[in-house]
Amino acid sequence: LKLMGCDVASFGDYEAPPERAVPLIFDDTFGGVYKKLLFSLDGTKLLGGILVGDASEYGTFSILAKGTQPLPCQPHELLVGKTGGSALGGVDAMPDEAQICSCNNVSKGAICHAIREGNLDSVGAVKSCTRAGTGCGGCMPLVTDLFNAELKKAGKVVVNHLCEHFPLSRTELFAVVKVKELKSFDAVIEHCGQGNGCEICKPAVASILASLWNEVIVGDEHATLQDTNDRFLANMQRGGLYSVVPRVAGGEITPDKLIVLGDVAKKYGLYTKITGGQRFESGHAYGKALRTVKSCVGTTWCRYGVQDSVGFAVRVENRYKGVRAPHKVKMAVSGCVRECAEAQGKDVGLVATEKGYNLYVCGNGGAKPRHADLLVGDIDEETAIKYIDRFFMYYIMTADRLTRTSVWCDKLEGGIGHIRDVVVNDKLGIAAELEAMMQRLVDTYECEWAAVVKDPEKRKRFSQFVNTDETESCIEIVPERGQARPEFWPNEVVSLEQFRMLDGRTLGEHEAEETAAMSDSIEWVPVGKTWDFPKDGGATIKYGKVQIAVFNFSSRGEWYATQNMCPHKKAFVLGRGILGDAAGTPKVACPLHKKTFSLKTGESLQGEEYHIRTFSVRVDGDDVLLKLPSTELLDGELATEIGCQLATSCQTSCSSAAAQPRELLEV
């Protein structure tokens, strides 16, 4: 059935025997929908079930089956609905033990309790308090829904503002930018915002600008708005390193090109990995954009193929490459109903038939997989491109930030039916406009990598330090299976303050000694020219063995400097963070996990105990100077090698401190 394009799903104990389960069956012969749910003998618990023809409730049913709380409704209401409304109340119906954040194992109950007891007033506060959403971020739509639901229960007004700087939702902001033809962040915040922006609104506005006007994101006016992945055209990994994914459209590559990739990897000693599916995939793996278009070999080689899936996949990828969206977008093309490319698990999937292609939308894998919905069947390639144009652009226009197409569809009033009306039936009369907007993006595409390679000034941004050509390893590298990889983060992490106390002296004794020594040796040290540091952004300088991040906060007319190492994971990355303000306080957001710090005091703005060291900055003409102690003194406190030890070899480094109290270690 699944191979024929029919939704099929099972969950829980769907084969529970009659002695402990009672089945309820819904069989709609006309609609082609069959549902079998198995309940406990007393009808208070959903044990498992099978869904055929309509698997849209799989996620909710799966959570109910995993939970231990009684059902929120009568068993039959799960099949036929509740008189006067829905049997399931969205996130309200989830049991308290339902896992919301799989990265940090945070339950619904823990989040709701924190919101109520802590009187939390923002999603950011929920993240800081519970750690939900601080991993991969895939649970943020659910976290946001829970936050809004708790606010409603408390009688508070729920707003969908982008952040404190914009009293608009992303959808509303998109419309304003489009109608007013605003083409820079400064113009957008002047017209409808306030303050200096932040790590939330800057990337969101950058995405909107790219989706509308398609200017190269690494241009001077847009570069520092981007998250670190888009700014440096690669995916940030542990320790501040990056992974690079070359574009190989459709996964099809010649032997000569394959050799080139191997030669580059060999020349620079790079860790190399093909995708988990053991295929060559490609795309903007770093951006909220089209990632890949997966394909099987189709009629090119396969004896079962009925369409040229590789050729169509290459065409689709080359058309939509670089198009920015609210979240990442994945596509696939399968050459027959055997579905080797798994197109029905993608945001856009095409499955070949004898007559053309079936077009599926709004699917995804990950922690909460969703089967894609059939939008339209048996269409030719030209029609498929037309409908994808409309679908993709409508999603870009109307979805909230960091919302996948699956979540967007589920939240959209009317769901897949509404999307079909807009995309296929042109119910809103905007199909031509959607197509024209997408065609403009296609026509104005410019390769970001080429833009950097061809521009010496842009290439300078990829230097580790702006005041020297030296490079410095910031993480311990170990061999494994014939390749090099970064050492694992330890379970026990020692802070800089604790590290300094391992000789038996107290932190106060250390600070008193350092203050006395530094007061006699502090001087103004030139570290670069004003043009070395991007406007409203940062760059890193090397001073002795210490890395210092210097920030040109031009929209405030201010300069700041801090240690480059983020104390959270001991990664040397703060110079690549996004600048902004929180209630007027200038801040920098670490690009790894968005930990934020005051640029004035160095304190954590999320209530963490750790902080960062700050330094005074002075500008004389074109020269940028920092007020610093001698290199010898600062090396003893902030040398890169100390951070590397703390980040990757803490247990070894601290083995000599066995006599120290156990509470010195942060777990």
N, C-alpha and C positions, 0 to 999 in steps of 0.2 A: 504493500500500500504506500509506504513512504517513497519508494522508487517512482511511483506513479504521481507523486505530488500531493499525497494526502497526509495531513498532519497525524502523527502517531506519537504517543508518549505514555510512559508508565512511571509510577513512583511508589515508594514505600513497599509494603508487603502485599503486592498485587496478586499473590497466589495463596493468600491466607486460607487455611482449610475451614470447612463449614462449622467445625466444633468450636471455633473461636472468632468467627467473622460472619457478618450478615451483609449480603450484597444488595445494592440498589442500582438499577439499570435504567438508563435513558437511551432510547433507540429511536432516532428520527430518520426514518427511511427516506423521506422526501429531501431532507436537508443533508443527508449523508453524514450524520453525526451520531456517534455511539460513545456512551460514557458508562463505565462500571466502577462504582466506588464501594470499597469494603469497609464496614464499620465494626467496632467492637460490639459484643452481644447486647450491651446496654445502650448502644447508640450515642455514646458520649465522646467517642474517639474515632477519628479517621485513620485507618490502618494503611491503606494503599489504594491503587486504582489504575485503570487503563482508559486512555482518551484516544478516540479515533475521529478524524475529521475536524476536530477543533481542540487544539492543545493550548489555547490562550490562558487557561486557568492552571496550567501545570505548576507555575511558580508558587501560587497561593496554596494549592492543594499539597504540594511537596512540603512546604513549611508547616502546614497543619499536621501532616502525618509525622513529621519529626518531633513536634511538640508534645508536651505531657499534659497541657491544660485541656479541660473539656471544650468541646466545640462551641463556638459563639452562636450557633443556631441549630435548628432541627436538621437531622441528616438529609431529609428530602429537599430542604431549601438550598443545599449545595448544588443540586441538580436542576431544579426548576425555578429557583429564585424565591425571594420573600415577598409576600403581598405588601405593596406599598413602598417597596424599595429593595435594595440589594441585600442579599443574605450576608455578604462579606463586606465589612467596612474598611477595606484597604488596610493601611498599616495599623489601624485601631484593632482590627481583628486578629492580628498576629499575636501569638502567645508571647509572654515576657521572655521566655528562654530562646526565642527565635534568634538565630545568629544574624546580625546585621553586617558587621565588619569581620570578614574571615581572616584578614591580615593580623588583627590584634585580638581576635576572639571576643568581640564586644556584642553583648546581647541587646535586644530591644529594651528589656527591663532596666538594664544598667544605664542606657541612654536616657530613658524617660525619668528614671530616678534622679539622675544628675541634673536634668533640666528643671525638675520640680524643686528639689532640695537646694540646688545651687543658684536658683533663680537666674539661670543662664539666659542671656538676651540676644544671642547671635549664634549662628551655625559655627563660626570660628571658635566661640567659647565652648561649644559642645565638643569640638575636635580636641581642644586643649585639655579639657577635663576628662574625657573618656578615651582619647586616642583613636576613636572611630574616624575613619576617613584619612588618617595620617599615613597610611601605607600606599596602596596602589590608587586609592581614590575612587574605585569602582562602586563603593557603597554610598557615595555622597548623595545621590538622589533619594535613597531611602532615609538617610540621616536627616536630610532637609525636610522630607515628608513628616518624619516623627517630630521634628522641632516645630513645624507649623501646626501639627495636630495638638501638641501639648500647649502651644500658645492659645489656640482656639478654646481648649478646655479651661484655660485660666482666664478666659474672657478678654484676651489681649488681641490687638489688631495684627493680622498677619500681612506682611508686605513682602514683595518679591523684588526688592531693590538689589541691584548688582552688588553694591557695597556702600560704605558710608560716604563715598565720593559721588555716587550717582543715584538719585532717587527714582530710578527707572529700572525696569527689567531688561534683560538682554534683548528681548524681542522689541520692546519699545525703543531702546537705544539704537537698534539696527534701523528702525524706521526713521528716526530723527537724522541719523548720519546719512541715510540714503536721500531723504527729501531735501535736507539742507546742504547736501554735497560737501560734507565736512571731510577733510582729507588728512588730518593730523590729530594726534592725541591732544595737543595744546588747543586746537580749535574745538574739539569735542568737549573737553572739560571746561573751556571758557563759555561755551554755549549752554551746556546743560549739567555741569557738574560743579565741584568745589574741591579745594585742597590740591594736593600734589599727586593723587592717585595711589595705587598700591599694587601688591602682587596679584590681586584678584582682577581689578578692572583694567590694568594696563595690557595684559595678554588678551583679555576679552575684546577690548577696543582694537587692539592690533589685528585680531582675527577678523573683526567686522570690516576694518579698513581693507584688509587683504581680500576678503570675499566680495567687496564692492568695487574697489579701484585697482586691485592686483598689482600695486607697486612692489618692487622687490623688498622683502622683509628685512634684508641685511643693509638696506640704505640707511644713511646717517640719521634720518628723522624717525625711523622705525626700529632700529636695532635694539635699543635699550628698553623697548616696551616688551620684548619677547621673553618668554621663559628661556632658560639656558639652552634647552634643546634646539629651539628655533634660532637662537642667537648664534649658536656655533654649529648648526646643521648636523647634529648628531645626538644620540641618546646618552644622557648622563648616567653613569654607572657608579658602583661603589668607589669611594675614595676620590671622587671628582674626575675619574676617567670617562671616556666616551666610547660608545660603539658606533661604528659607521656601517650603514647598509647601502651598498651601491644599487642603483636602479637597474633591474634586469626585467624589463617588461614581460609579463606573462610567465616569467621563470625560464624563458628560452634564451640560451646563450651559446655562442660559438666556442670551439676549443681555443681559438686564439685569444678571445676575450677572457676566457677562464684562466688561461696562462698569465695574462696581465694581472688579474686579481691575485693570483698566487705569487707572482713576482713582487708585487707591492707588499703583500703580507710578509713575505720572506725578508725583504729588504729592511723593514722596520720592526721585525720580530713581533708581529701582531698575533694575538689569539684569534683563531679563525673557526667559525661555526656555520654550518648550513642550518636551515630552519629545522624545528622539531619534526616536521613532516619529511625531512631529508630531501627538500627541494630548494632550488634557488628562487627566493622571493625578493621583492624589491620595494622601493618606494620611500616616502617621507616617514620613515619609521620613527622619526623624532618629533613629528608635528601632529597637531590636531587637523588632519587632512586625510586625503586618500592614502592609505598605507600600501596595500597590495591588491592585485587582481590575480587570484589563484586560478590555475587552470589544469585540466587533465590534457592528455595529448590528442583527444578527439579523433577526427577523421585523418589527422596527420599520420597516425600509426595504429590506433586502437581498432580492433576488428568489430567492436560494438558501437563505435562512434557514428553519430548521424549528422553532426555539424562540426565545422572547423573551430573548435573551442579555443585553441591556442591563438589563431589569427584574430578571433573576436576579442579575446582577453587582451592581446597586445593593443588593439585599437582602443578598447575601453580605458586601459591604463594610460596610454598616451594622451587621451582626451582629457581625463580628469586629474592628471598628475599636478600636484601643487595647489589644488583648490582647497582653501581653508574652510573649516567647518567648526561647529560648536564642540565636536569631539572627533576622535579618530573614526575613519570610515574604511571598512574592508569590503571587497567585492570578490566574486568568483564566477567562473564560467565552466560548466560541466558539459561534456560532449554527448551525454546520453542520460537516461533516467537512472543509471547506476550511481551517478552522483559522486564520482571520485574526488571532485574538487570541493565537495561539501558546501555547495552554493547556498543551501537552505539554512546555513548557520551564519550567514553574512548579512551586512547591512543592505547590500544589493547582490542578488544571486540570479544567475541565468542558467537554466537547465534546458539542454537541447531536446527538441522533439522532431518528429519527421516533418512537421510543418514550419518549424522555426525555433522559438524559445519560449519557455515559461519564465516570467519575471517575478521574482520573490523579493520582498523588502522587509526590513526591520528585524532581522535575526542577529544573534550574537552568541559567542561562546563565553568563556570566562567562568567566574564564580557563580553567576546566575544565568545559565544559558537560556536562550529563547529561540524557538523554531521560527523561521521567517514565514510571513504570510504571502500567499499567492496574490499578486496584484492583478495580473492579466496573463492569459495563456495564448500560445501559438502565434507569436508575433515575429515579424522579420527583424533583421538587425537595425534597419533605419528607424523603425517604430520603437524598438527597444531603446535606442539612443535618445530619442525624443522624450520618452517617458522617464528615463533616468535623469535627463536634464531637468525636467520639471520636479521630479521627486527630490533630487539632491538640493536644488535651489530652494524649494519650499521648506525643506528641513533647515537649511542654513538661515533662512529668514525668520523662522518661528520657534526654534528650539532654544531652551535655556542653555547657558554655558555648561560645559562638561556633561552634556546629556547625550547618550547614545541614541541612535534611531529607535531602538527597541523601547526604551523608556519614554521617549518622545511620543511614539505611537500609542503606548498604553495610557499616557496622560492626556493625549489629545481628545477632545470631545468628538465622539463618533469613531475614534480609532481608525482601523484600516479602512472602514467604509468611507470615512471622510477623506482619507488620503486618496482612495480610488476616485472619489467624486472630483477632487481637485486635479489629480494627475491625468486620469483617463477621460473623465467626462467634462472637464473644464467647468465645473459648477460655479467657480468664483470668477470666471472670465479672465484669469491672469496667466493662462498657459503660454500665450505668446510672449508675455513679459518675462516669465521664468526662463523660457528658452533663450530669449535675447540676452538676459543677464548671464546665463551660463556660457553662451557663445562668446560674449565679451571676455570672460575669464580665460576661455580656451585661446582666443586670438591674441591676448596680451601676455600669455605665459612667458616667463623668462627664467631660465635655470639659475637657481640660487647658488649652486656650487660654481658654475661658470662665472657668475658675477663676482665671486670672491677671488677665484683663481686669476681672473684677468685684471684685477684692481689691486695694486701693491698696498694701497692704504687700508683696504679691507683685510688683506692678508695679515697686516700687522696685528689685528685684533686677536689673532690666533697664537700670538707669542705668549709665553708663560709670564714674562716680566717686561715692563715697558722701559726699564732703565738699564737692561743688560741683555745680551744674547745668550747668557748662560741658561741652562735648564736644570731642574732639580726634581728628583723623584719624590713624590709625596705619599707613596704607599709601598708597603713591602710586597715584592713580587716573588712568587714561589712556582717551581715547576710542577706540572701535573699532566700525565698522559702525553708527554712529548711537547707540551705547550706551556706558555707562561700565563699565570692568572694572579689576581690580587689576593693577598692573604685574607682569610675570613675575619669578619668582625668578631671580637671575643664576646662571650656572655657577660663577663665582668669588665666594666669600663672604669678607669681611674681618671679623675679630673686633673687639670693642671695644678690646682691648689693641693690636691691630695698627693700628687706626684712630688711636689716640692717638700712635703712633710715626711717623706719616707726616710729622711736621715734622722728622725727623732725630734726635730725642732717643730714648734707650733707654727701655724700659718702667720700669726702675729709677729713672731720673731723673724721669720723670713721677710715679711713686708717691711718691718722696721729697718732691717739691714739693707734691703734693696732701695728703700726710699732715701736713706742717708747716702748711699753710694751714688744713686742716680742724680740727686740734687746737685752734686758736684761736677757731673759730667754731661748734663743735658745741653744740647745746642741745636740750632736750626740747620737742617741738612737738606740740600737740594736733591730732589728725587725725580725730576722730570719737567717737561714743559706742559703748559695748559692744554695743548692740543693732543697730548699723549693720553688724556683721560676723556672718554666720551661724555657728551652732555647728558645729564640725568642718568649717569651710569658710573661704573667703576672699572678699575684696572689694578693690577698687582705690581708692586715693586719689591726688589730684593735688597735687604739691608743686612750685611753680614750673612748670618745663617737664618735670618728671620724673613718671613713673607708678610707684607703689610698691604692691605687693601686701601686704595685711595679713591674717594668718591667726589665727583664733580656734580653737585646737586644744583644744576644751573637754574632750574625753575624757581628755586628759593634764593639763588645768589649766594650759596653756601658751599663750603668744602669740608669734608670729613675724612678721617682715616681710622682704621681699626686693624686688629690682627686679622689675618686672612683665614685663619682656621676657625671653623664653626665648632663650638664645644660639644655639640650634640653627638656627632659621629666622628669628630676629630678630622674632618676633611677640609682641605685648603681650597675653599670655593667661594668665600664671601665676596671677593672682588667681582664675581660673576652674578651677584644677586640683583634683584629688582629693588629700586629705590621707591619710597613712598612716604606717606605719613599716616599715623594713627592718632586721631583727635589732635592734630597739629604737631605731634612729636615726629621728627624725621626718623625714618627707620630703614633697615635693609632686611630683605627676606632671603634666607639661605636657599640656594637653588635646589638643594637635595630634598629637604623635607619641609620647606617653607617656615622654618623657625625664624622668628623676627626679633630684631634687637634695636634698641635706641642708638642712633648714631651719636647722640650727645653724651649719654652716660654709659652705654654698653650693656645695660640691663636687658634681660629677656622681657619682651612685651607679652609673653604668654604665660607668665608666672613660673617659669622654670628657675631652678636655683643657680644655674650657671650663667655667666655673663661673658662679655668680650672686652678686651683691652682697647681703649681709644687713645688717639694721639692728636695733638693740636696741628692745624694746617695753616700755612700762610702763603699768600700769592704775591710775589713781587714782579710786576710786569708780566712776563711770560713764564717766569720760574715758579714752580711749586715746591715748597719747603715743608718739612715735617720737624717738629720739636722732639728730638730723640736722645736717649742716653747713648753711651758708647756701645759699639757692636758687642763687645765682650759681655757687658752687663745684660743687654737684651737677649743675646744668644742663650744665656743661662736660663732665661725664663720662657722664651717663645721660639727657640730654634726648631726648624722643620723636623729635624731628627727626633726631637722630643715628642712632637705630635704624631709622628709615624709610630713611635713606640707605644704611645697611648692608644692609637687606633687599631693596631694589629698585633702587638706583642705584649699586651699589658701584663699577662700572667707571668711571662718570662721576666719582664722588666722589674716586676715587683716581687719576685721570688725572694729577694734578700730582705724583704720587709715582713717576713713571716711573724715576727714578734709584734707587729703593729696590730692594734685593735681591729676586729673584723668590720666594724662599722665604717672604716675608711673606704671600703669598696662600695661603689654604686652598682646595684644589680639591675 
